[in-house]
Amino acid sequence: SAWDAVNEPIADTDSDGDGIHELHTGWGGTNTFFWQDYLGDIDYVRIVVEKARKYYAQYGGKEPLRLFINDYCLESYWDDNTKLRSLIHWIGVWESDGVTKIDGIGTQMHISYYENPTTQANKEKHIVQMLQLMAATGKLVKISELDMGYVNNQGQTLKTSELTERQHRNMAEFYRFIVSKYLEIVPPAQQYGITQWCPTDSQANSGWRAGEPTGLWDLNYNRKPAYVGYVLGLTGK
């Protein structure tokens, strides 16, 4: 009863300088297929939403159908959350027909803790701003793919085996911050939940953040400080 109707539609750049990121496109050399290149930037989302609601009802869907748009870098501090602002703009365009309805926004948060205090403070500021912007839409808010790496003062991404106890605790505190801010800023009626992307740390041969401390458990399923940070965020302690 809940689906990402559209995943990662927003491009990473504002190519025409109007302050709004365009949608991803395959024109110009990439061999990736994008539906909007063939159905149109506006119609392709309206078609997806209309068909999803039609066939959900036709094939016996009972619970209210929740359709999300999911994207990454919505917490972006380097552009003052412009990608999220662009997504909100596009949702307004798609819904302007008075028929199409997007129920919620999913934010992928493949983030890192930064030992550089200025960078870390900026990241935290824009996570708060992201949650405020999402909550202001009145739509459901979901953290859809949360995981975390670690970047030291030299700008190096650390592997799990390299982390000290202090660095593990820094990550735990960042998890506590994120979870508690989600519960604090997003009204309860709009909280659709948090999905942890990696239950355990990433294996050395993984295709995703290989060897990094992405999990709440280590590879032997022992609870990490990150697990405690999550719990403290959820309980408000």
C-alpha positions in Angstrom: 0.0 0.0 0.0 3.0 2.3 -0.1 5.3 2.7 -3.1 8.0 5.0 -4.5 6.0 5.9 -7.6 9.0 7.8 -8.9 12.6 7.4 -7.8 15.4 9.9 -8.2 13.8 12.2 -10.8 15.7 15.4 -10.0 19.0 16.2 -11.8 22.0 17.2 -9.7 22.5 20.6 -11.4 20.6 23.6 -12.5 21.8 23.9 -16.1 19.7 26.9 -17.1 20.4 29.0 -14.0 16.7 29.5 -13.1 17.3 28.3 -9.5 15.4 25.0 -10.1 17.1 21.7 -11.0 15.8 20.1 -14.1 14.8 16.4 -14.3 17.3 13.8 -15.3 17.6 13.2 -19.0 19.2 10.7 -21.3 19.6 13.2 -24.1 23.1 14.4 -24.7 25.2 11.3 -24.6 24.1 9.0 -21.7 22.8 5.6 -22.6 20.5 5.5 -19.5 16.7 5.4 -20.2 14.5 8.0 -18.6 10.8 7.8 -19.0 10.4 11.6 -19.1 12.4 11.8 -22.3 9.6 10.0 -24.0 6.5 10.8 -22.1 7.3 14.4 -21.1 8.5 16.0 -17.8 5.0 16.5 -16.6 2.9 13.7 -18.0 5.2 10.8 -17.0 4.6 11.4 -13.3 0.9 12.0 -13.8 0.6 8.8 -15.8 2.4 6.8 -13.1 0.2 8.1 -10.4 -3.0 7.7 -12.3 -2.2 4.1 -13.3 -1.0 3.1 -9.8 -4.2 4.3 -8.2 -6.4 2.8 -10.9 -4.9 -0.7 -10.8 -4.4 -0.7 -7.0 -8.2 -0.3 -6.7 -9.0 -2.7 -9.5 -6.9 -5.5 -8.1 -8.4 -5.2 -4.6 -6.2 -2.7 -2.7 -7.9 -2.0 0.6 -5.6 0.2 2.6 -5.1 3.8 1.5 -2.5 3.9 -1.3 0.5 6.1 -0.4 2.7 7.2 -3.3 6.1 8.7 -2.6 8.7 10.5 -4.6 12.2 9.4 -3.4 15.5 11.2 -4.1 19.0 11.6 -2.8 21.1 14.6 -1.6 18.0 16.4 -0.4 20.0 17.3 2.7 22.6 19.0 0.5 24.5 21.7 2.3 26.6 22.8 -0.7 23.6 24.3 -2.5 21.4 25.2 0.5 19.0 22.3 -0.1 18.3 23.5 -3.6 17.7 19.9 -4.9 14.9 19.5 -2.3 13.5 22.9 -3.1 13.5 21.8 -6.8 11.7 18.5 -6.0 9.0 20.5 -4.1 8.7 22.8 -7.1 8.2 19.8 -9.4 5.7 18.2 -7.2 3.7 21.4 -7.4 3.9 21.3 -11.2 2.7 17.7 -11.3 -0.1 18.3 -8.9 -1.3 21.5 -10.6 -3.9 19.5 -12.6 -5.9 19.1 -9.4 -6.0 15.3 -10.0 -2.5 14.1 -9.4 -1.5 13.6 -5.8 1.9 12.7 -4.3 1.4 11.5 -0.8 4.9 11.8 0.5 8.6 12.5 0.0 11.4 10.0 0.7 14.8 11.3 1.5 17.8 9.1 0.9 20.5 10.0 3.4 23.7 8.3 2.5 25.7 10.6 4.8 29.0 10.8 6.7 30.1 12.2 9.9 32.8 14.8 9.3 35.5 15.5 12.0 35.9 19.0 10.5 33.6 20.9 12.9 32.6 23.6 10.4 31.6 21.0 7.8 29.7 18.9 10.4 27.8 21.9 11.7 26.9 22.9 8.2 25.6 19.4 7.5 23.6 19.3 10.7 22.1 22.8 9.9 20.9 21.6 6.4 19.5 18.3 7.8 17.3 20.4 10.1 16.4 22.7 7.2 15.6 19.7 5.0 13.2 18.3 7.6 11.6 21.7 8.0 11.1 22.1 4.3 9.6 18.6 3.9 7.3 19.1 6.9 6.1 22.4 5.5 4.7 20.6 2.4 2.1 18.8 4.6 3.1 15.5 3.0 4.3 12.3 4.6 8.0 12.4 5.3 10.2 9.3 5.2 13.9 8.9 5.7 14.2 6.1 3.2 17.9 4.9 3.0 19.8 6.1 6.0 23.4 5.0 6.5 26.6 6.7 7.6 30.3 6.8 6.8 33.1 8.6 8.6 35.5 11.3 7.2 38.4 12.4 9.4 40.1 15.8 9.7 42.3 15.0 6.7 39.3 14.4 4.5 39.9 10.7 4.4 37.0 8.2 4.4 37.7 5.7 7.1 37.1 2.0 7.0 35.4 0.2 10.0 38.7 -1.4 11.1 40.3 2.1 11.4 37.7 3.7 13.7 38.5 4.5 17.3 36.0 4.3 20.2 35.7 8.1 20.1 34.9 8.1 16.4 32.3 5.4 16.9 30.7 7.6 19.6 30.8 10.6 17.2 28.7 8.5 14.7 26.4 7.5 17.5 25.7 11.1 18.4 25.0 12.0 14.8 22.5 9.2 14.5 20.9 10.4 17.8 20.8 13.9 16.3 19.1 12.8 13.0 16.5 10.6 14.6 15.6 13.0 17.3 15.3 15.9 14.9 13.0 13.9 12.6 10.7 13.2 15.6 10.9 16.8 16.8 10.4 18.6 13.5 8.1 16.4 11.5 4.5 16.4 12.9 3.4 12.9 14.1 0.7 12.7 11.4 3.4 13.2 8.7 6.0 10.7 10.1 6.1 7.7 7.8 9.2 6.3 9.3 13.0 5.7 9.0 14.6 2.9 7.1 18.2 2.0 7.9 19.9 1.1 4.6 22.6 -1.2 6.1 21.8 -3.2 9.2 25.4 -4.2 9.5 28.7 -2.7 8.5 29.7 -3.1 4.8 31.8 -6.1 3.9 35.2 -5.5 2.3 34.1 -6.7 -1.1 30.7 -5.0 -1.0 29.6 -2.9 -3.9 28.3 -0.3 -1.5 30.7 1.7 0.7 33.0 -1.3 0.9 34.5 -1.9 4.3 32.8 1.2 5.8 31.0 1.4 9.2 27.5 1.7 7.6 25.6 -0.4 10.1 24.1 -0.4 13.5 25.6 -3.8 14.1 29.0 -5.0 13.1 29.5 -8.0 10.7 29.2 -10.4 13.7 25.9 -8.8 14.6 27.2 -7.2 17.8 25.5 -3.9 18.6 27.6 -0.8 17.9 27.6 2.6 19.6 25.5 3.6 16.5 22.7 1.3 17.7 22.7 3.1 21.1 22.6 6.5 19.3 19.6 5.4 17.3 17.8 4.2 20.4 18.5 7.4 22.3 17.1 9.4 19.3 13.9 7.3 19.3 13.4 7.6 23.1 14.4 11.2 23.4 16.9 10.5 26.0 
